[in-house]
Structures are given as C-alpha cells and as structure tokens.
C-alpha cells in the first residue's frame, strides 16, 4: 500500500478508520475471551462472577517493601563512655563525635568496650536485685476483707 499517493485529508480519514477498526477488534477479542471463560466456568459448575470473586479482576500492585513493614530492633551497645553512661555506640556506621574525641585524646577503643561491658553487668545486677526485692515483699491483706474481719483474726 503506497501511502504517498493519498492526500492529507484522505490520510486523516484513513487514520480514523484504522483507529475504529483497532477498537472494534480489541472489543471483539475481549468478548471472545469472556465467552470462553464463561463456558469454562460453566463446565465446572461456576459462574464467571464466582470465579472472579464478584468483582473485576484485580490489577497487580507493587509489593510493599518488608523493611518498611518490620522495623529493625536496635543493635546492642558495644562501646560506652566510661564517665558519661548515656553516650553509647553499637560499633556500626560512622563513629560518633564523642568516640572520635576520645581517640584523639589518647583513649583506646578497648577502654570504651570495657566500660560498656561493666555497664551491662551493673544493669543486670540491678535487675536481679529488683526482682529479688519484689519476691521478698510481705503479702498485704486483701482490700475486699472487711475491717471487722481483720480485727477478729488478729485478736
């Protein structure tokens, strides 16, 4: 087909006819597929709506990244300042400014590691002591007991 022999209005008309034919064939293709799907569903004792879940097919969506869905747990402290216990570093990533200052002043990274270990042991001892003190507390009389009942049991 030689398109150079057509004039501009003829080409535009041809384009319109082509677009209409494309739409018609696409629609006919969809109808054909729907007929085959209905027939297949009917052979299995179902309706097309039951197969599709009562709605149009769901478009594929992007998966949600798992890193957003599940936040990471904080890393354990590997280094801690010996005198300022609130300054801590896990040892990952860029060194904090306080670690850089410690090292420039002649301190060793091993000293910070030792301080972290001592702090952890101290925290464990405190936790154990608080658990022991809770278990050693005396049992207090229930609030549901009337004062007269308590007086009768103590006399």
PLY file of the C-alpha trace (Angstrom):
ply
format ascii 1.0
element vertex 155
property float x
property float y
property float z
element edge 154
property int vertex1
property int vertex2
end_header
0.00 0.00 0.00
1.55 3.26 -1.12
0.53 6.00 1.30
2.31 8.75 -0.66
-0.47 8.76 -3.24
-3.05 9.79 -0.60
-3.80 13.41 0.23
-3.67 14.75 3.80
-7.49 14.61 4.29
-7.54 11.07 2.92
-4.74 10.02 5.32
-6.61 11.53 8.28
-9.76 9.70 7.26
-7.78 6.50 6.89
-6.27 7.02 10.35
-9.77 7.46 11.83
-10.95 4.26 10.14
-7.87 2.38 11.36
-8.40 3.55 14.96
-12.06 2.48 14.82
-11.08 -0.93 13.44
-8.45 -1.40 16.16
-11.02 -0.58 18.86
-13.58 -2.94 17.26
-11.14 -5.85 17.06
-9.91 -5.27 20.61
-13.50 -5.30 21.85
-14.27 -8.43 19.84
-11.20 -10.09 21.32
-12.35 -9.28 24.85
-15.85 -10.60 24.10
-14.36 -13.80 22.70
-12.18 -14.33 25.78
-15.12 -13.63 28.13
-17.27 -16.20 26.24
-14.54 -18.83 26.57
-14.09 -18.04 30.29
-17.84 -18.23 30.94
-18.02 -21.56 29.11
-15.07 -22.94 31.08
-16.54 -21.75 34.40
-19.95 -23.22 33.47
-18.32 -26.60 32.70
-17.03 -26.60 36.28
-20.37 -25.59 37.77
-19.42 -21.97 38.49
-20.36 -18.58 37.21
-17.75 -16.18 35.90
-18.56 -13.80 38.78
-17.82 -16.57 41.30
-14.51 -17.28 39.62
-13.57 -13.61 39.61
-14.77 -13.10 43.19
-17.77 -10.94 42.32
-15.61 -8.12 41.03
-13.45 -7.21 38.12
-10.00 -8.74 38.10
-7.65 -7.03 40.49
-4.70 -5.26 38.93
-1.27 -6.27 40.15
0.16 -3.83 42.66
3.69 -3.26 43.78
4.72 -5.24 46.82
5.35 -3.24 49.98
8.98 -3.42 50.96
9.50 -5.54 54.06
11.92 -3.12 55.58
9.10 -0.62 55.97
6.72 -3.22 57.38
9.05 -4.56 60.01
11.23 -2.09 61.89
14.64 -3.35 62.89
15.49 -3.95 66.54
18.18 -1.66 67.96
21.67 -3.10 67.96
23.32 -3.95 71.29
25.74 -1.40 72.67
29.36 -2.33 72.04
31.07 0.88 73.22
30.10 3.23 76.07
31.76 6.33 77.52
33.26 5.47 80.95
32.11 8.63 82.74
29.06 9.63 80.69
26.96 6.47 80.64
24.33 7.93 78.29
26.88 8.05 75.43
26.77 4.68 73.68
27.58 3.29 70.22
26.83 -0.09 68.63
30.07 -0.10 66.65
28.30 0.10 63.31
28.29 3.02 60.95
30.25 6.20 61.34
31.99 6.79 64.66
30.14 9.28 66.87
31.87 12.54 67.69
32.43 11.55 71.31
34.31 8.41 70.17
36.47 10.49 67.82
37.23 12.92 70.66
38.09 10.01 72.99
40.53 8.56 70.45
42.17 11.93 69.64
42.78 12.49 73.35
44.75 9.25 73.52
42.00 6.94 74.74
41.73 3.37 73.50
38.67 1.84 71.87
39.16 -1.15 74.16
38.50 1.08 77.19
35.12 2.04 75.73
34.34 -1.63 75.14
35.27 -2.47 78.72
33.09 0.37 80.01
30.14 -1.00 78.01
30.64 -4.47 79.49
30.83 -3.11 83.02
27.69 -1.03 82.50
25.82 -4.08 81.19
26.84 -6.17 84.22
25.77 -3.35 86.53
22.36 -3.19 84.83
21.96 -6.95 85.18
22.79 -6.79 88.89
20.21 -4.02 89.38
17.57 -6.05 87.56
18.30 -9.12 89.67
18.18 -7.10 92.89
14.83 -5.55 91.98
13.38 -8.98 91.15
14.60 -10.39 94.47
13.20 -7.45 96.44
9.80 -7.88 94.77
9.65 -11.56 95.67
10.68 -10.85 99.32
7.89 -8.31 99.97
5.31 -9.35 102.62
1.82 -10.22 101.45
-0.68 -7.45 102.28
-4.25 -8.30 103.34
-6.79 -8.14 100.57
-8.81 -4.95 100.21
-12.02 -6.99 99.95
-11.80 -8.13 103.59
-13.89 -6.04 105.99
-12.01 -4.27 108.86
-14.04 -6.20 111.40
-12.84 -9.50 109.89
-9.20 -8.37 110.12
-9.66 -7.30 113.78
-11.27 -10.66 114.61
-8.34 -12.59 113.14
-5.72 -10.52 114.99
-7.30 -10.80 118.49
0 1
1 2
2 3
3 4
4 5
5 6
6 7
7 8
8 9
9 10
10 11
11 12
12 13
13 14
14 15
15 16
16 17
17 18
18 19
19 20
20 21
21 22
22 23
23 24
24 25
25 26
26 27
27 28
28 29
29 30
30 31
31 32
32 33
33 34
34 35
35 36
36 37
37 38
38 39
39 40
40 41
41 42
42 43
43 44
44 45
45 46
46 47
47 48
48 49
49 50
50 51
51 52
52 53
53 54
54 55
55 56
56 57
57 58
58 59
59 60
60 61
61 62
62 63
63 64
64 65
65 66
66 67
67 68
68 69
69 70
70 71
71 72
72 73
73 74
74 75
75 76
76 77
77 78
78 79
79 80
80 81
81 82
82 83
83 84
84 85
85 86
86 87
87 88
88 89
89 90
90 91
91 92
92 93
93 94
94 95
95 96
96 97
97 98
98 99
99 100
100 101
101 102
102 103
103 104
104 105
105 106
106 107
107 108
108 109
109 110
110 111
111 112
112 113
113 114
114 115
115 116
116 117
117 118
118 119
119 120
120 121
121 122
122 123
123 124
124 125
125 126
126 127
127 128
128 129
129 130
130 131
131 132
132 133
133 134
134 135
135 136
136 137
137 138
138 139
139 140
140 141
141 142
142 143
143 144
144 145
145 146
146 147
147 148
148 149
149 150
150 151
151 152
152 153
153 154
